[in-house]
């Protein structure tokens, strides 16, 4: 019992001596940390207002403002530790060792975050753009540090790791997608008339882009028809809907103007026990 009381007395003495010598330093360090917290929040709000006035990308603005906020608060903590005589060198060494270990263990995740930083800085695309990558397409819904979210016409969310966004072929068609299709008309028809009818149909659709003019022309000469190729741009989120409506309108317009769409035919000739066949 006496030993326990002596130990308690020594501990009490040490605490009193520490508070006697470092009370003002502790109070000063606490004040510095509190001021640092408010200063960091103020700097964050100030930068966000500045970025909004200059129409910066929202994702990039939040990233930069958050990094500056963290740096300001970290600097104030370092000053506070120095105020009470604590060296930060051992902490820096420990953080470096932990970071190295974590980096080796989480190489995939770290590469996603690194790719996210590059995407935010270089900005090859923004929220609202249409991306096609690795067989997937959709409108950019959200850009995070580790992944990017796309939304397609079926309202499905597609999450793609950012390392794929950096290391793969990326097609950005902004808010539109191109429709590429073809229609065959009979050789006895006037292809110029058919092209004019198709242009008239596409011009009647408000959802077909007027900025990117439709392109229609003879794509090739088939065995039974002149193949007319069509390329026009439609909003990504209504890609299939508009395409199907345009196909029906094109078919109806060609029918009304008596422009025939031939189907493949084969002529078969029977000569005795032998026969010959050919396409017409």
Secondary structure as UniProt FT lines:
FT   HELIX           2..53
FT   TURN            54..55
FT   HELIX           58..83
FT   TURN            84..85
FT   HELIX           89..105
FT   HELIX           107..122
FT   TURN            127..128
FT   STRAND          130..133
FT   TURN            134..135
FT   STRAND          136..143
FT   STRAND          147..151
FT   TURN            153..154
FT   STRAND          157..161
FT   HELIX           162..167
FT   STRAND          171..174
FT   STRAND          176..185
FT   TURN            187..188
FT   HELIX           191..203
FT   TURN            206..207
FT   STRAND          215..221
FT   STRAND          226..235
FT   HELIX           236..238
FT   HELIX           239..256
FT   TURN            257..258
FT   STRAND          266..271
FT   TURN            272..273
FT   STRAND          274..279
//
